Amino acid sequence: MQSRLSLTAALAVGLVAGTAATAQTATAPTSAAPAATTATSASSSTSQGLSYPATRKVEQTDNYHGTTVADPYRWLEDDNSADTKAWVQAENAVTDKFLAAMPQRLPARKLYTDLYNFEKFGVPYKEGGRYFWTRNDGLQQQAVLYTARSLKDTPQIALDPNTLSKDGTVALTGSAVSRDGRLMAYGTAGAGSDWQTWKVRDLDTGKDLDDTIEWVKFSGASWTPDGKGFFYSRYDAPKTGEALTGANYFQKVYYHRLGTAQSADTLIVENPAEKEWGFNVDVTDDGRLALINVWKGSARKNGLMLLPLDGKGGYAGAKPVPLTVSFDAEYSPVVLDGQRLIVKTDKDAPRGRLIAIDLDKDWAAKDPKTWTTLVPETKDALTAANGVGGQLVLSYLQDAATLVRVHAPSGKHVRDLQLPGVGTAAGFGGKWNDPETFFSYTSLTTPGEIWRLDAKTGKAELFKRTQTAFEANQFESRRVFVTSKDGTKLPIFIAHRKGLKLDGTNPTLLYGYGGFNVPMTPGYGVTAATWMKMGGVYVLAVLRGGGEYGAAWHEAGTKGKKQNVFDDFIAAGEYLVASKYTQPAKLAINGGSNGGLLVGAVVNQRPDLFGAAVPQVGVMDMLRFHKFTIGWAWTSDYGSSENAADFQWLKAYSPLHTIKSGARYPAVLVTTGDHDDRVVPAHSFKYTATLQAADTGPAPKLIRIETQAGHGAGKPTSKIIEERADILAFIANTFGMDVK
């Protein structure tokens, strides 16, 4: 058991939340009332005969600490307006016409479809005498959740999200099975939104009960052992018209008792004095405690509360007991072993350690000075810890590749788990008394494998190996180290077909993220596989700001040090050119969410280094990101324009505000979704309008706006294939590649 620290998805799929820095306001931005709008043409012709839609500007300026900043496309922030919808339609028409004319489009889509069409399995877990796992037979819009009493039994469908909508845009966002294996609470979301609706299904009959929970976001569910109800977190219902843009504050924890209306749910914890506090709840394996993780923004620093359950495994009205709410470090529970709570923390250990906290009979903790170290910090970053089979399974990163070490409850090292190679392993879930656990393994050239691990003997056996059209033996990958501008060494992973000639002519795709303590590790993906099959070199860069080397590495890429992330990415690009992998005209860059910010920033700083750029669902307006949905939570990484010092560095790299008119830019394809309520599409809208209006050379500057889609999670297969194949085709077209 390891409680989620935060919003759990990474901006590659989304920003992660944890703690947000308190805004130190000097002079808050003040907005001048919009003057009468004056239409100005942003259309410009490219060498390919491309003409952009005319985008009107408004006389909108803001005063930031004495500095006036124009925001002429502010009106594009209103996703409900007819003007914005008309602009989206006009931009998509231009982009669709351009993409449809590319000879690479259909071959790329066919190749991507063929490589995507393979059986995909999720890592199994066990609850109530049942195994559960997800499976997609290849091209199903959504993965199906299966269950079986044993691994040898024929699995049955527990829930098929494909039956919940005609177009596959309703996704399963989470599930929680009662301890007796009879009932399953499950969450769904439509059109890629973060908002979830939770229901309850009888697993024996396959029918849903009447229970319905609304306005859940960034939360799972956790049952009380008696099976009478579950804990969950939600927000108040948003105001009309603000569901996809309004700020999310004041999350609360409730207990829902089966058979009752949501309005009757018991409020467990809230903090009216701290609007940024959010909560996740996990009930311990032995059912004696509910552990309440308290997050406050996106840093991996959290509070922890203990909620005693009654002796019969139910909730009887107890109040939470704070263990720590200092928000000075990460405190992630691993397992409750008797009266001893084992916790993963980076308190006084930037790369992570395990500690033991002795609790008294009333669940109060002794003085923190009595907390003891079970497994001390090592030179590698501790990224995950699980208690299963009476042992502690610890996952580390060594130069961005996974190492797994098993320790006894005393903290003594028992063994290391031998993995198939230099790659990424994940999973290892289960209960303290489970005899087994499962994990996945993958590398850039190894499609996902599922392994079963005997917790007692440490023997790992292959459970599932996917069969794909990707001939892994024809490709190779390596890890090399690059020197950044300030001398910092960073690893990059390079994959390509065997026999590659280093003659500087290879089309190359460089991917990066660099933020929110999220580690980028090598793993198989259809986008990379398709690109390599097309003859390209795929590169994954490990940048500061991520979680690959612990807290210090993360902090070196935040706030006033964010430029380090961009310097690292630029250094990776320069290495690829200097090492004769490629040349600037054939070097493309890609990243999503925080990675979209990365792409936008480095293109503005070094347009000469790249031939194509694809920022996806990017955070492009660094002065106003905190005003929408969960954007306020990212100030721990970025800072806030409401602080005078922060404003200076944010404006210095903000992609929207640093576009260089007069510079020759590479081809740019921006992507976003009209239902993205994580990084609202206004970021991409305003950035694209500004880019198209500037004098940046003849290469196309386009935006692809997916309808009925959000930040990325839950996107149906058909939309994934179309979007990602279009991205690769756009790059291939720019580079003049012949796609077979």
Buried (B, 14 or more C-beta within 10 A) or exposed (E): BBBBBBBBBBBBBBBBBBBBBEBEEBEEBEEEEBEEBEEEEBBBEBEEEBEBBBBBBBBBBBBBBEEEBEBBBBBBBBBEEEEBEEBBEBBBEBBEEBBEEBEBBEBBBBBBBBBBBBEBBBBBBBBBEBBBBBBBEEEBBBBBBBBBEEBEEEBEEBBBBBEBBEEBBBBBBBBBBBBBBBBBBBBBBBBBBBBBBBBBBEBEEEEBBEBEBEBBBBBBBBBBBBBBBBBBBBBEEBEEEEBBBBBBBBBBBBBBBBEEEBEEBBEBBBBEEEBBBBBBBBBBBBBBBBBBBBBBBBBBBBBBBBBBBBEEBBBEEBEBBBBBBEBBBBBBBBBBBEEBBBBBBBBEBBBBBBBBBEBEEEBEBEEEEEBEBBBEBBEBBBBBBBBBBBBBBBBBBBBBBBBBBBBEBEBEEEEEBEBBEBBBBBBBBBBBEBBBBBBBBBBBBBBBBBBBBEBEEBEBEEBBBBEBEBEBEEBBBEBBEBEBEEEBEBBBBBBBBEEBEEEBEBBBBBBBBBBBBBBBBBBBBBBBBBBBBBBBBBBBBBBBBBBBBBBEBBBBBBBEEBBBBBBBBBBBBBBBBEEEBBBBBBBBBBBBBBBBBBBBBBBBBBBEBBBBBBBBBBBBBBBBBBBBBBBBBBBBBBBBBBBBEBBBBBBBBBBBBBBBEEBEBBBBBBBBBBBBBBBBBBBBBBBBBBBBBBEBBBBBBBBBBBEBBBBBBBBBBBBBBBBBBBBBBBBBBBBEBEBE
